[in-house]
Amino acid sequence: MTRATDYLPTLLCVGLLVAVTVALLAAFRIPHRAAPALAILRGAAQLAGISLILGGVITSPVWVGAALLVMFMVAAVTAARRLGWAWSRLGLVGGAMAAGIVVTLAIDFGTGAIAFTPRYALAIGGIVIGNAMTIATLAGRHFAEAVHEHWDEVEAWLALGATRRESTLELARRAVYSSLIPSTDQTKTTGLVTLPGAFVGAIFGGLSPLEAGRFQIVVLASIMAAGSITAVALIQVLAPVRVRPARPR
């Protein structure tokens, strides 16, 4: 049985890491310097709650489906807020993310690469949703910033007779590429620089290193596929700009 004192090293570790983060950002007068610390505290509270909940529902297809739906809704709202909140923007972001997630998971489970069980659905679904959210945010922000900075070029193309989509085509392509850089680098350096959480978790869960590696490569391919679909779908809708977008905050 786990005792309360068993958590003291964890609390001490997290507390020190938060203190270092806040102190460093404060020393350099970084805006919103408390945001990382608040995110850690919020994440800890949410993980504690979800751990208690999932302990009782992880074998139930209905409850796992509900959990994935909540994850998706929170992810879509989070990404939409980063790109300038509006209900229409939420619909665009949610639709792009849904396309990437559904296609990817259909391939994962349809090919039999991952067993279609509540436990695996929750694991791979949560990973894909989280990364689709991040890539949607990066793609949207990169695109808005690029169009803002190169607005004179966009207007020049429009003056020459280009359509709104054509005037931002190269900027859109760069935004998609930039949004995938973190996932691409993570995939390229797996096993050399990092041991991904899914790989380590699978080993701790009892799988052999070979089986854990097989699961991890499916996860990495899923992240890239879902992210690519999400980014392209989102930018395709955002690309025909009518007015100069505000610089992302």
Secondary structure, 3 states (H helix, E strand, C coil): CCCHHHHHHHHHHHHHHHHHHHHHHHHCCCCCCCHHHHHHHHHHHHHHHHHHHHHHHCCCHHHHHHHHHHHHHHHHHHHHHHCCCCHHHHHHHHHHHHHHHHHHHHHHHHCCCCCCCHHHHHHHHHHHHHHHHHHHHHHHHHHHHHHHHCHHHHHHHHHCCCCHHHHCHHHHHHHHHHHHHHHHHHHHCECCCECCHHHHHHHHCCCCHHHHHHHHHHHHHHHHHHHHHHHHHHHHHHCCCCCCCCCCC
